[in-house]
Amino acid sequence: MSITRLFGENIRRLRVSQGLSQDALADKAGLHRTYVGAVERGERNITLINAEKIANALGVSLVDCLRDKENSDEKL
């Protein structure tokens, strides 16, 4: 799986687990809703700056957003 796809799937899972819409996450991160959607689908080669904005908006570390839960014993 590509890093952009892994990041996007983790972002979607974290967002949904917190009961946030894409709009709400985008507002908290200072990004556009369509951008967040594209990130979640793995369509954007996201910058570290924007990845950090999303992680901060979700209240998690950037490392948690990149962790491969299928190949790791650690939970996010």
CORQUI-V937797 format. One record per backbone hydrogen bond with DSSP energy under -1.0 kcal/mol. NH is the residue of the N-H (numbers start at 1). CO is the residue of the C=O. E is the energy in kcal/mol with one decimal. If there is no record, write none. Layout:
nh | co | e
NH | CO | E
NH | CO | E
This chain:
nh | co | e
6 | 2 | -2.5
7 | 3 | -2.5
8 | 4 | -2.3
9 | 5 | -2.6
10 | 6 | -2.3
11 | 7 | -2.5
12 | 8 | -2.5
13 | 9 | -2.4
14 | 10 | -2.6
15 | 11 | -2.9
16 | 12 | -2.8
17 | 13 | -2.3
18 | 14 | -1.2
19 | 16 | -1.6
20 | 15 | -2.4
25 | 21 | -2.4
26 | 22 | -2.8
27 | 23 | -2.6
28 | 24 | -2.4
29 | 25 | -2.2
30 | 26 | -1.2
31 | 26 | -2.6
36 | 32 | -2.0
37 | 33 | -2.3
38 | 34 | -2.0
39 | 35 | -2.3
40 | 36 | -2.5
41 | 37 | -1.6
42 | 39 | -1.5
43 | 38 | -2.8
46 | 44 | -1.4
51 | 47 | -2.3
52 | 48 | -2.4
53 | 49 | -1.9
54 | 50 | -2.1
55 | 51 | -2.5
56 | 52 | -2.9
57 | 53 | -2.1
58 | 54 | -1.7
60 | 55 | -2.4
65 | 61 | -1.1
66 | 63 | -1.1
69 | 67 | -1.1
